[in-house]
């Protein structure tokens, strides 16, 4: 293997090490996704510069790069960008609406896969007979999709390396959405109506309604539930169901809490003091 390809492989290993630091659960954080999007873009740019400065010594190296290396980075870029878009635009009303939203996305993926089924089969079967057409530059510089023309950078693109990246992203997203659907399924019980099994357990809230409203607003403010991806009304409804209580006009209650001249966070302050006292007692 040439020194040039060693450098390329080193860059890709660096990239893999960086993204592997982030567990799937961390992708629920928008800040992490933004970092990973920028990271992927930066490594893609570094690969572009390396190709421009050195070039390939053999057609085999060129095929390997555009079939395996660039699609890995570009595919992860597409993946992180899609998850970011999903989290920013998914419905925040209920788990069932979110599940429906995901199924709409999955249907679109399947439709796209059907349109590109020949190439998908080529990839899945580890075929190589058309690699010299698909993954060597200079075959075409313009891709035509219906009536839209997309310019392709001839120095850093082949006719099908982006298709490979889409497959990489597709596989990652299938895993992501399967886990997301399983997670949303576990949220079903707390979000259902009066027949909820939680209702029959009679978990009674024995502090005041005002205290509960204070706690709800605190959890909402810090984004403690669903990373903040739940609206205040839904959160209040869940607490009403969980604790078998009717909060009434909790917006008005919150206004009264805000209007306190002192001890605006009285319940939360008492929670903190009570926990500290327990810790001190347990330390004895």
C-alpha positions in Angstrom: 0.0 0.0 0.0 1.3 3.4 -0.9 2.3 6.1 1.6 -0.6 8.2 0.2 -3.2 5.5 1.0 -1.6 5.0 4.4 -2.2 8.7 5.1 -5.8 8.4 3.9 -6.4 5.3 6.1 -4.9 7.2 9.1 -7.4 10.0 8.6 -10.3 7.6 8.4 -9.1 5.8 11.6 -8.9 9.1 13.4 -12.4 9.9 12.2 -13.8 6.5 13.4 -12.1 6.9 16.8 -13.8 10.4 17.2 -17.3 9.3 16.3 -17.0 6.0 18.3 -16.7 8.1 21.4 -20.4 9.0 21.1 -22.8 6.3 22.2 -26.2 6.1 20.4 -27.9 7.6 23.4 -25.7 10.7 23.1 -27.3 11.4 19.6 -30.4 12.7 21.4 -28.4 15.8 22.3 -28.6 18.4 19.5 -25.2 19.9 20.5 -23.5 16.4 20.0 -25.1 16.1 16.6 -23.9 19.5 15.5 -20.4 18.6 16.6 -20.5 15.3 14.7 -21.9 17.0 11.6 -19.1 19.6 11.7 -16.5 16.9 12.4 -17.7 14.8 9.4 -17.6 17.8 7.1 -14.1 18.6 8.3 -12.8 15.1 7.6 -14.5 15.0 4.3 -12.8 18.3 3.4 -9.4 16.9 4.5 -9.9 13.9 2.3 -10.7 16.2 -0.6 -7.5 18.2 -0.1 -5.5 15.0 0.1 -6.8 13.8 -3.2 -6.2 17.1 -4.8 -2.6 17.3 -3.5 -1.5 13.8 -4.2 -3.9 11.8 -6.4 -4.0 8.0 -6.7 -1.1 5.8 -7.9 -3.5 3.1 -9.2 -7.0 2.6 -10.3 -7.5 0.0 -7.5 -6.7 2.7 -4.9 -9.2 5.1 -6.6 -11.9 2.4 -6.6 -11.3 1.5 -3.0 -11.4 5.2 -1.9 -14.7 6.0 -3.7 -16.3 2.7 -2.9 -15.4 2.4 0.8 -13.6 5.4 2.3 -15.4 8.5 1.1 -18.9 6.9 1.5 -18.1 5.9 5.1 -17.5 9.6 6.1 -20.1 11.0 3.8 -22.6 8.4 4.9 -22.1 9.3 8.5 -22.5 13.0 7.6 -25.8 12.2 6.0 -26.8 10.1 9.0 -26.0 12.7 11.6 -27.7 15.4 9.5 -30.8 13.4 9.2 -31.0 12.6 12.9 -30.6 16.3 13.7 -33.4 17.2 11.3 -35.6 14.5 12.8 -35.1 15.7 16.3 -35.8 19.3 15.4 -38.9 18.5 13.4 -40.6 15.5 14.9 -44.0 16.0 16.6 -43.8 16.8 20.3 -47.4 16.0 21.1 -47.4 12.3 21.9 -45.4 9.1 21.4 -48.0 7.8 19.0 -47.6 10.8 16.7 -43.8 10.4 16.8 -44.2 6.7 15.8 -46.4 7.7 12.9 -43.9 10.3 11.8 -41.1 7.7 11.9 -43.1 5.3 9.8 -43.7 8.0 7.2 -39.9 8.5 7.0 -39.3 4.7 6.7 -41.8 4.5 3.9 -39.9 7.2 2.0 -36.7 5.3 2.6 -38.2 2.2 1.1 -39.5 4.1 -1.9 -36.0 5.5 -2.5 -34.4 2.0 -2.1 -36.9 0.6 -4.6 -35.9 3.3 -7.2 -32.3 2.4 -6.8 -32.8 -1.4 -6.3 -30.3 -2.5 -9.0 -27.4 -0.6 -7.3 -28.5 -1.7 -3.8 -28.4 -5.3 -5.0 -24.9 -4.7 -6.5 -23.7 -3.5 -3.1 -25.4 -6.1 -1.0 -24.0 -8.9 -3.2 -20.4 -7.5 -2.9 -20.3 -7.3 -6.7 -17.2 -5.8 -8.3 -17.7 -6.1 -12.1 -18.9 -2.5 -12.6 -16.5 -0.9 -10.1 -14.4 0.6 -12.9 -17.5 2.5 -14.0 -19.1 3.3 -10.7 -16.1 4.3 -8.7 -13.6 5.9 -11.1 -13.7 9.6 -11.8 -14.2 11.0 -15.3 -17.1 8.8 -16.4 -19.7 11.6 -16.0 -19.7 15.1 -14.3 -23.4 15.7 -14.3 -26.1 13.6 -12.7 -29.6 13.8 -14.0 -32.6 13.2 -11.7 -35.9 13.7 -13.5 -35.6 17.3 -14.7 -33.0 18.5 -12.1 -29.3 18.7 -13.0 -26.7 18.3 -10.2 -23.1 19.3 -10.8 -20.7 16.8 -9.4 -17.1 17.8 -8.4 -15.1 15.9 -11.0 -12.0 15.8 -8.7 -13.8 14.3 -5.7 -16.8 12.4 -7.1 -17.7 9.5 -9.2 -21.1 8.5 -10.6 -22.0 6.3 -7.6 -20.0 7.2 -4.5 -22.9 9.3 -3.2 -25.2 6.3 -3.7 -22.8 4.3 -1.5 -23.0 7.0 1.1 -26.8 6.9 1.0 -26.7 3.1 1.7 -24.3 3.7 4.6 -26.6 6.3 6.0 -29.7 4.1 5.3 -28.3 1.2 7.4 -27.4 3.5 10.3 -30.8 5.1 10.2 -32.6 1.7 10.1 -30.8 0.8 13.4 -31.5 4.2 14.9 -35.2 4.2 14.1 -35.8 0.6 15.2 -34.4 1.6 18.6 -36.4 4.8 18.6 -39.6 2.9 17.9 -38.9 0.5 20.7 -38.3 3.4 23.0 -41.4 5.2 22.0 -43.4 2.0 22.6 -42.3 2.0 26.2 -43.8 5.5 26.5 -47.2 4.4 25.4 -48.6 3.6 28.9 -47.9 7.0 30.5 -49.4 8.8 27.5 -52.7 6.9 27.1 -56.0 8.1 28.4 -58.1 7.4 31.4 -57.8 3.6 31.0 -54.1 3.9 31.9 -52.9 1.1 34.2 -51.1 3.8 36.1 -54.5 5.2 37.0 -55.5 2.0 38.8 -52.4 2.1 41.0 -53.7 5.3 42.8 -50.3 6.9 43.2 -51.4 9.9 45.2 -49.6 13.3 45.1 -49.8 14.3 48.8 -48.1 17.7 48.5 -50.0 20.7 47.2 -51.0 21.2 43.5 -48.9 24.3 43.5 -45.9 22.3 44.6 -46.5 19.9 41.7 -46.8 22.7 39.2 -43.5 24.2 40.5 -41.9 20.8 40.0 -43.3 20.4 36.5 -42.1 23.8 35.4 -38.6 23.0 36.8 -38.4 19.8 34.9 -39.6 21.5 31.8 -37.1 24.4 32.2 -34.1 22.1 32.6 -35.2 19.7 29.8 -35.2 16.7 32.2 -37.9 14.8 30.2 -37.1 13.7 26.7 -34.2 16.2 26.5 -36.8 18.9 26.5 -38.6 17.5 23.5 -42.0 17.5 25.1 -44.5 20.4 25.4 -45.6 21.7 28.8 -49.2 20.6 28.5 -48.3 17.0 27.7 -45.9 16.9 30.7 -48.6 18.3 32.9 -51.1 15.7 31.6 -48.7 12.8 32.3 -48.2 14.0 35.9 -52.0 14.3 36.3 -52.4 10.7 35.1 -49.5 9.4 37.2 -50.6 11.1 40.4 -54.4 10.9 39.9 -54.8 14.7 40.3 -56.4 17.5 38.4 -54.2 20.6 38.2 -56.8 22.8 36.6 -55.3 26.0 35.1 -51.7 25.3 35.9 -50.6 28.3 33.8 -52.4 30.5 36.3 -50.8 28.6 39.2 -47.4 29.2 37.6 -48.2 32.9 37.4 -49.0 32.9 41.1 -45.7 31.2 41.8 -43.8 33.9 39.8 -45.6 36.6 41.7 -44.3 35.4 45.1 -42.4 38.2 46.8 -39.9 35.7 48.3 -39.3 32.0 48.2 -40.4 31.7 44.6 -39.0 28.2 44.5 -40.2 27.2 47.9 -41.0 23.5 47.1 -37.7 23.0 45.2 -35.8 24.6 48.0 -37.5 22.2 50.5 -36.6 19.3 48.3 -33.0 20.3 48.3 -32.8 20.8 52.0 -34.7 17.5 52.7 -32.3 15.6 50.5 -29.2 17.2 52.2 -30.6 16.3 55.6 -31.1 12.7 54.5 -27.6 12.5 53.1 -26.2 13.9 56.4 -28.2 11.4 58.4 -27.1 8.5 56.2 -23.5 9.6 56.6 -23.7 9.3 60.4 
